[in-house]
Amino acid sequence: MNAPRDRANDPPLLLKPASVAALLQIGLRTLWRWIEDDKFPPPDLRMGPKVVRWRRATVDAWVAANAVPVEVAASAKGGQTHVG
């Protein structure tokens, strides 16, 4: 029989805008701008006029589809690497 899992350390399934921005290491205003410019998916759930959430899977899928490895980014810039 399986023992019950302690889910206290599991990542949240639903993310607030500030949590999404923090995961992407961008400002909150940049997040909303990316959404307006169709660079990032809109919230998955609207739970009120000012309450929105993203599914963690949505954010993870966007990162996987849009992240560029540092080596590829460096070769596109002529070999210069700048992280940070």
C-alpha contacts under 8 A as a table, 3 or more apart, distances in Angstrom:
res1	aa1	res2	aa2	distance
6	D	9	N	7.27
7	R	10	D	5.11
12	P	15	L	6.64
12	P	56	R	7.07
13	L	55	R	5.71
13	L	56	R	5.20
13	L	57	A	7.73
14	L	53	R	5.76
14	L	54	W	5.49
14	L	55	R	4.70
14	L	56	R	5.82
15	L	19	S	5.79
15	L	20	V	6.23
15	L	53	R	5.23
15	L	54	W	5.10
15	L	55	R	6.28
15	L	56	R	6.41
16	K	19	S	5.19
16	K	20	V	6.36
16	K	52	V	6.69
16	K	53	R	5.10
16	K	54	W	6.78
17	P	20	V	5.13
17	P	21	A	6.21
17	P	28	L	7.03
17	P	31	L	7.85
17	P	52	V	7.32
17	P	53	R	6.80
17	P	54	W	7.72
18	A	21	A	5.11
18	A	22	A	6.09
18	A	28	L	6.16
19	S	22	A	5.01
19	S	23	L	6.14
20	V	23	L	5.13
20	V	24	L	6.30
20	V	54	W	7.80
20	V	59	V	7.43
21	A	24	L	5.16
21	A	25	Q	5.85
21	A	26	I	5.17
21	A	27	G	5.86
21	A	28	L	5.54
21	A	31	L	6.09
22	A	25	Q	4.78
22	A	26	I	6.30
22	A	27	G	7.50
23	L	26	I	7.92
26	I	30	T	6.32
26	I	31	L	6.90
27	G	30	T	5.14
27	G	31	L	6.45
28	L	31	L	5.09
28	L	32	W	6.56
29	R	32	W	5.24
29	R	33	R	6.14
30	T	33	R	4.91
30	T	34	W	6.05
31	L	34	W	5.18
31	L	35	I	6.36
31	L	40	F	7.58
32	W	35	I	5.04
32	W	36	E	6.20
33	R	36	E	5.00
33	R	37	D	6.12
34	W	37	D	5.01
34	W	38	D	6.02
34	W	39	K	4.74
34	W	40	F	5.35
35	I	38	D	5.03
35	I	39	K	5.80
35	I	40	F	4.87
35	I	41	P	6.03
35	I	42	P	5.77
36	E	39	K	7.64
37	D	40	F	7.78
38	D	41	P	6.82
40	F	62	W	7.46
41	P	58	T	7.88
41	P	62	W	7.89
42	P	54	W	7.91
43	P	46	R	7.04
43	P	52	V	6.04
43	P	53	R	5.51
43	P	54	W	4.90
44	D	52	V	7.58
44	D	53	R	6.09
44	D	54	W	4.93
44	D	55	R	6.34
44	D	58	T	7.99
45	L	52	V	5.60
45	L	53	R	5.22
45	L	54	W	6.47
46	R	49	P	7.37
46	R	50	K	7.91
46	R	51	V	5.99
46	R	52	V	4.51
46	R	53	R	6.63
47	M	50	K	7.79
47	M	51	V	5.27
47	M	52	V	5.90
47	M	53	R	7.90
48	G	51	V	4.93
48	G	52	V	7.20
54	W	58	T	6.67
54	W	59	V	7.14
55	R	58	T	5.29
55	R	59	V	6.82
56	R	59	V	5.30
56	R	60	D	6.15
57	A	60	D	5.01
57	A	61	A	5.96
58	T	61	A	5.20
58	T	62	W	6.25
59	V	62	W	5.14
59	V	63	V	6.26
60	D	63	V	5.17
60	D	64	A	6.20
61	A	64	A	5.08
61	A	65	A	6.15
62	W	65	A	5.13
62	W	66	N	5.93
63	V	66	N	5.19
63	V	67	A	5.34
64	A	67	A	5.76
68	V	72	V	6.49
68	V	73	A	6.34
69	P	72	V	5.44
69	P	73	A	6.38
70	V	73	A	5.09
70	V	74	A	6.01
70	V	81	T	7.49
71	E	74	A	5.11
71	E	75	S	6.28
72	V	75	S	5.25
72	V	76	A	6.30
73	A	76	A	5.17
73	A	77	K	6.44
73	A	81	T	7.78
74	A	77	K	5.12
74	A	78	G	6.35
74	A	79	G	4.77
74	A	80	Q	5.29
74	A	81	T	5.13
75	S	78	G	5.08
75	S	79	G	4.71
75	S	80	Q	7.34
76	A	79	G	7.15
77	K	80	Q	5.88
77	K	81	T	7.90
